[in-house]
Amino acid sequence: MQLRRSSKAVIGLMTGLAGLILVAPPAQAGGDTSRYHGCAAHWRETATWNECQNATGVDVRLESDCNNQGDYTGSYKYVKGTVNPLDRFECRWKANGAALGFK
């Protein structure tokens, strides 16, 4: 009988822990892409920008995803070396993300 109560307690504890694991983390206020050809895109609350460090000679553009307004796609710019920022855009309400475009 005690073994049975003990196993019920363990199952109850595991169920409680599973509930804790399912709780969503707070929304992220910004982020950064991985660096590709020396370039990366970044976004914060409303700001988006891209920059390159030691780029070997690439055509790159900024692509911004904004909430409740038109998104932004910059023109391609040739980069060789380090440029910070290369391009930037300010979203009116919120930046959902940013990406790099290459040709």
PyMOL commands that place a pseudoatom at each C-alpha (Angstrom):
pseudoatom trace, name=CA, resn=MET, resi=1, chain=A, elem=C, hetatm=0, pos=[0.000, 0.000, 0.000]
pseudoatom trace, name=CA, resn=GLN, resi=2, chain=A, elem=C, hetatm=0, pos=[2.762, 2.477, 0.814]
pseudoatom trace, name=CA, resn=LEU, resi=3, chain=A, elem=C, hetatm=0, pos=[4.496, 1.732, -2.465]
pseudoatom trace, name=CA, resn=ARG, resi=4, chain=A, elem=C, hetatm=0, pos=[1.300, 2.677, -4.239]
pseudoatom trace, name=CA, resn=ARG, resi=5, chain=A, elem=C, hetatm=0, pos=[0.990, 6.009, -2.394]
pseudoatom trace, name=CA, resn=SER, resi=6, chain=A, elem=C, hetatm=0, pos=[4.626, 6.730, -3.113]
pseudoatom trace, name=CA, resn=SER, resi=7, chain=A, elem=C, hetatm=0, pos=[4.178, 6.117, -6.831]
pseudoatom trace, name=CA, resn=LYS, resi=8, chain=A, elem=C, hetatm=0, pos=[1.091, 8.373, -6.854]
pseudoatom trace, name=CA, resn=ALA, resi=9, chain=A, elem=C, hetatm=0, pos=[3.137, 11.104, -5.206]
pseudoatom trace, name=CA, resn=VAL, resi=10, chain=A, elem=C, hetatm=0, pos=[5.882, 10.693, -7.810]
pseudoatom trace, name=CA, resn=ILE, resi=11, chain=A, elem=C, hetatm=0, pos=[3.339, 10.840, -10.641]
pseudoatom trace, name=CA, resn=GLY, resi=12, chain=A, elem=C, hetatm=0, pos=[1.781, 13.953, -9.098]
pseudoatom trace, name=CA, resn=LEU, resi=13, chain=A, elem=C, hetatm=0, pos=[5.191, 15.584, -8.778]
pseudoatom trace, name=CA, resn=MET, resi=14, chain=A, elem=C, hetatm=0, pos=[6.076, 14.737, -12.394]
pseudoatom trace, name=CA, resn=THR, resi=15, chain=A, elem=C, hetatm=0, pos=[2.744, 16.127, -13.594]
pseudoatom trace, name=CA, resn=GLY, resi=16, chain=A, elem=C, hetatm=0, pos=[3.391, 19.334, -11.667]
pseudoatom trace, name=CA, resn=LEU, resi=17, chain=A, elem=C, hetatm=0, pos=[6.884, 19.647, -13.146]
pseudoatom trace, name=CA, resn=ALA, resi=18, chain=A, elem=C, hetatm=0, pos=[5.535, 19.016, -16.640]
pseudoatom trace, name=CA, resn=GLY, resi=19, chain=A, elem=C, hetatm=0, pos=[3.173, 21.951, -16.111]
pseudoatom trace, name=CA, resn=LEU, resi=20, chain=A, elem=C, hetatm=0, pos=[6.120, 24.150, -15.222]
pseudoatom trace, name=CA, resn=ILE, resi=21, chain=A, elem=C, hetatm=0, pos=[8.001, 23.124, -18.338]
pseudoatom trace, name=CA, resn=LEU, resi=22, chain=A, elem=C, hetatm=0, pos=[5.065, 24.082, -20.574]
pseudoatom trace, name=CA, resn=VAL, resi=23, chain=A, elem=C, hetatm=0, pos=[5.024, 27.674, -19.336]
pseudoatom trace, name=CA, resn=ALA, resi=24, chain=A, elem=C, hetatm=0, pos=[6.127, 29.935, -22.198]
pseudoatom trace, name=CA, resn=PRO, resi=25, chain=A, elem=C, hetatm=0, pos=[9.143, 32.211, -21.665]
pseudoatom trace, name=CA, resn=PRO, resi=26, chain=A, elem=C, hetatm=0, pos=[8.632, 35.974, -21.981]
pseudoatom trace, name=CA, resn=ALA, resi=27, chain=A, elem=C, hetatm=0, pos=[8.660, 37.410, -25.492]
pseudoatom trace, name=CA, resn=GLN, resi=28, chain=A, elem=C, hetatm=0, pos=[12.070, 38.281, -26.842]
pseudoatom trace, name=CA, resn=ALA, resi=29, chain=A, elem=C, hetatm=0, pos=[12.619, 42.011, -27.358]
pseudoatom trace, name=CA, resn=GLY, resi=30, chain=A, elem=C, hetatm=0, pos=[15.274, 41.534, -30.012]
pseudoatom trace, name=CA, resn=GLY, resi=31, chain=A, elem=C, hetatm=0, pos=[17.723, 39.228, -31.660]
pseudoatom trace, name=CA, resn=ASP, resi=32, chain=A, elem=C, hetatm=0, pos=[20.681, 38.699, -33.943]
pseudoatom trace, name=CA, resn=THR, resi=33, chain=A, elem=C, hetatm=0, pos=[21.160, 36.479, -36.966]
pseudoatom trace, name=CA, resn=SER, resi=34, chain=A, elem=C, hetatm=0, pos=[24.159, 34.242, -37.381]
pseudoatom trace, name=CA, resn=ARG, resi=35, chain=A, elem=C, hetatm=0, pos=[27.066, 35.813, -39.197]
pseudoatom trace, name=CA, resn=TYR, resi=36, chain=A, elem=C, hetatm=0, pos=[27.265, 34.872, -42.900]
pseudoatom trace, name=CA, resn=HIS, resi=37, chain=A, elem=C, hetatm=0, pos=[30.082, 36.108, -45.170]
pseudoatom trace, name=CA, resn=GLY, resi=38, chain=A, elem=C, hetatm=0, pos=[31.049, 38.321, -42.217]
pseudoatom trace, name=CA, resn=CYS, resi=39, chain=A, elem=C, hetatm=0, pos=[27.620, 40.035, -42.048]
pseudoatom trace, name=CA, resn=ALA, resi=40, chain=A, elem=C, hetatm=0, pos=[24.776, 39.874, -39.515]
pseudoatom trace, name=CA, resn=ALA, resi=41, chain=A, elem=C, hetatm=0, pos=[21.358, 41.462, -39.060]
pseudoatom trace, name=CA, resn=HIS, resi=42, chain=A, elem=C, hetatm=0, pos=[20.054, 42.702, -35.701]
pseudoatom trace, name=CA, resn=TRP, resi=43, chain=A, elem=C, hetatm=0, pos=[16.731, 43.867, -34.274]
pseudoatom trace, name=CA, resn=ARG, resi=44, chain=A, elem=C, hetatm=0, pos=[15.637, 45.377, -31.003]
pseudoatom trace, name=CA, resn=GLU, resi=45, chain=A, elem=C, hetatm=0, pos=[12.324, 46.893, -29.893]
pseudoatom trace, name=CA, resn=THR, resi=46, chain=A, elem=C, hetatm=0, pos=[11.760, 48.985, -33.038]
pseudoatom trace, name=CA, resn=ALA, resi=47, chain=A, elem=C, hetatm=0, pos=[15.243, 49.238, -34.578]
pseudoatom trace, name=CA, resn=THR, resi=48, chain=A, elem=C, hetatm=0, pos=[16.682, 46.976, -37.287]
pseudoatom trace, name=CA, resn=TRP, resi=49, chain=A, elem=C, hetatm=0, pos=[20.136, 47.161, -38.841]
pseudoatom trace, name=CA, resn=ASN, resi=50, chain=A, elem=C, hetatm=0, pos=[22.847, 45.098, -40.465]
pseudoatom trace, name=CA, resn=GLU, resi=51, chain=A, elem=C, hetatm=0, pos=[26.614, 45.279, -40.310]
pseudoatom trace, name=CA, resn=CYS, resi=52, chain=A, elem=C, hetatm=0, pos=[29.603, 43.448, -41.718]
pseudoatom trace, name=CA, resn=GLN, resi=53, chain=A, elem=C, hetatm=0, pos=[32.985, 42.630, -40.193]
pseudoatom trace, name=CA, resn=ASN, resi=54, chain=A, elem=C, hetatm=0, pos=[35.836, 41.617, -42.462]
pseudoatom trace, name=CA, resn=ALA, resi=55, chain=A, elem=C, hetatm=0, pos=[33.486, 40.881, -45.357]
pseudoatom trace, name=CA, resn=THR, resi=56, chain=A, elem=C, hetatm=0, pos=[35.284, 39.380, -48.328]
pseudoatom trace, name=CA, resn=GLY, resi=57, chain=A, elem=C, hetatm=0, pos=[33.285, 41.285, -50.949]
pseudoatom trace, name=CA, resn=VAL, resi=58, chain=A, elem=C, hetatm=0, pos=[29.548, 40.568, -51.026]
pseudoatom trace, name=CA, resn=ASP, resi=59, chain=A, elem=C, hetatm=0, pos=[26.336, 42.237, -52.180]
pseudoatom trace, name=CA, resn=VAL, resi=60, chain=A, elem=C, hetatm=0, pos=[24.031, 42.357, -49.158]
pseudoatom trace, name=CA, resn=ARG, resi=61, chain=A, elem=C, hetatm=0, pos=[20.794, 44.059, -48.147]
pseudoatom trace, name=CA, resn=LEU, resi=62, chain=A, elem=C, hetatm=0, pos=[18.709, 44.471, -44.991]
pseudoatom trace, name=CA, resn=GLU, resi=63, chain=A, elem=C, hetatm=0, pos=[15.231, 42.914, -44.831]
pseudoatom trace, name=CA, resn=SER, resi=64, chain=A, elem=C, hetatm=0, pos=[13.142, 44.123, -41.862]
pseudoatom trace, name=CA, resn=ASP, resi=65, chain=A, elem=C, hetatm=0, pos=[9.938, 42.522, -40.588]
pseudoatom trace, name=CA, resn=CYS, resi=66, chain=A, elem=C, hetatm=0, pos=[7.793, 45.159, -38.867]
pseudoatom trace, name=CA, resn=ASN, resi=67, chain=A, elem=C, hetatm=0, pos=[4.538, 44.711, -36.961]
pseudoatom trace, name=CA, resn=ASN, resi=68, chain=A, elem=C, hetatm=0, pos=[1.433, 46.550, -38.276]
pseudoatom trace, name=CA, resn=GLN, resi=69, chain=A, elem=C, hetatm=0, pos=[3.192, 48.400, -41.070]
pseudoatom trace, name=CA, resn=GLY, resi=70, chain=A, elem=C, hetatm=0, pos=[4.903, 47.719, -44.346]
pseudoatom trace, name=CA, resn=ASP, resi=71, chain=A, elem=C, hetatm=0, pos=[8.112, 45.749, -44.143]
pseudoatom trace, name=CA, resn=TYR, resi=72, chain=A, elem=C, hetatm=0, pos=[11.392, 47.208, -45.382]
pseudoatom trace, name=CA, resn=THR, resi=73, chain=A, elem=C, hetatm=0, pos=[13.718, 45.756, -48.003]
pseudoatom trace, name=CA, resn=GLY, resi=74, chain=A, elem=C, hetatm=0, pos=[16.848, 47.794, -48.591]
pseudoatom trace, name=CA, resn=SER, resi=75, chain=A, elem=C, hetatm=0, pos=[18.860, 48.003, -51.769]
pseudoatom trace, name=CA, resn=TYR, resi=76, chain=A, elem=C, hetatm=0, pos=[21.888, 45.774, -52.308]
pseudoatom trace, name=CA, resn=LYS, resi=77, chain=A, elem=C, hetatm=0, pos=[25.197, 47.271, -51.242]
pseudoatom trace, name=CA, resn=TYR, resi=78, chain=A, elem=C, hetatm=0, pos=[28.634, 45.905, -52.051]
pseudoatom trace, name=CA, resn=VAL, resi=79, chain=A, elem=C, hetatm=0, pos=[30.726, 45.423, -48.921]
pseudoatom trace, name=CA, resn=LYS, resi=80, chain=A, elem=C, hetatm=0, pos=[34.381, 44.553, -48.566]
pseudoatom trace, name=CA, resn=GLY, resi=81, chain=A, elem=C, hetatm=0, pos=[35.818, 45.015, -45.095]
pseudoatom trace, name=CA, resn=THR, resi=82, chain=A, elem=C, hetatm=0, pos=[33.983, 46.330, -42.031]
pseudoatom trace, name=CA, resn=VAL, resi=83, chain=A, elem=C, hetatm=0, pos=[30.943, 48.640, -42.100]
pseudoatom trace, name=CA, resn=ASN, resi=84, chain=A, elem=C, hetatm=0, pos=[28.725, 49.286, -39.067]
pseudoatom trace, name=CA, resn=PRO, resi=85, chain=A, elem=C, hetatm=0, pos=[25.901, 50.005, -39.641]
pseudoatom trace, name=CA, resn=LEU, resi=86, chain=A, elem=C, hetatm=0, pos=[25.550, 49.179, -43.304]
pseudoatom trace, name=CA, resn=ASP, resi=87, chain=A, elem=C, hetatm=0, pos=[21.816, 49.885, -43.416]
pseudoatom trace, name=CA, resn=ARG, resi=88, chain=A, elem=C, hetatm=0, pos=[19.153, 50.533, -40.783]
pseudoatom trace, name=CA, resn=PHE, resi=89, chain=A, elem=C, hetatm=0, pos=[15.405, 50.924, -40.510]
pseudoatom trace, name=CA, resn=GLU, resi=90, chain=A, elem=C, hetatm=0, pos=[13.168, 51.995, -37.641]
pseudoatom trace, name=CA, resn=CYS, resi=91, chain=A, elem=C, hetatm=0, pos=[9.814, 50.204, -37.422]
pseudoatom trace, name=CA, resn=ARG, resi=92, chain=A, elem=C, hetatm=0, pos=[6.946, 52.381, -36.223]
pseudoatom trace, name=CA, resn=TRP, resi=93, chain=A, elem=C, hetatm=0, pos=[5.463, 49.935, -33.669]
pseudoatom trace, name=CA, resn=LYS, resi=94, chain=A, elem=C, hetatm=0, pos=[7.649, 46.848, -33.263]
pseudoatom trace, name=CA, resn=ALA, resi=95, chain=A, elem=C, hetatm=0, pos=[10.385, 44.964, -35.061]
pseudoatom trace, name=CA, resn=ASN, resi=96, chain=A, elem=C, hetatm=0, pos=[9.541, 41.270, -35.370]
pseudoatom trace, name=CA, resn=GLY, resi=97, chain=A, elem=C, hetatm=0, pos=[12.874, 40.380, -36.935]
pseudoatom trace, name=CA, resn=ALA, resi=98, chain=A, elem=C, hetatm=0, pos=[15.545, 41.177, -39.492]
pseudoatom trace, name=CA, resn=ALA, resi=99, chain=A, elem=C, hetatm=0, pos=[17.365, 39.168, -42.116]
pseudoatom trace, name=CA, resn=LEU, resi=100, chain=A, elem=C, hetatm=0, pos=[20.095, 39.500, -44.706]
pseudoatom trace, name=CA, resn=GLY, resi=101, chain=A, elem=C, hetatm=0, pos=[19.623, 39.169, -48.445]
pseudoatom trace, name=CA, resn=PHE, resi=102, chain=A, elem=C, hetatm=0, pos=[22.550, 38.255, -50.712]
pseudoatom trace, name=CA, resn=LYS, resi=103, chain=A, elem=C, hetatm=0, pos=[22.902, 38.146, -54.465]
for i in range(1, 103): cmd.bond("trace and resi %d" % i, "trace and resi %d" % (i + 1))
show_as sticks, trace
zoom trace
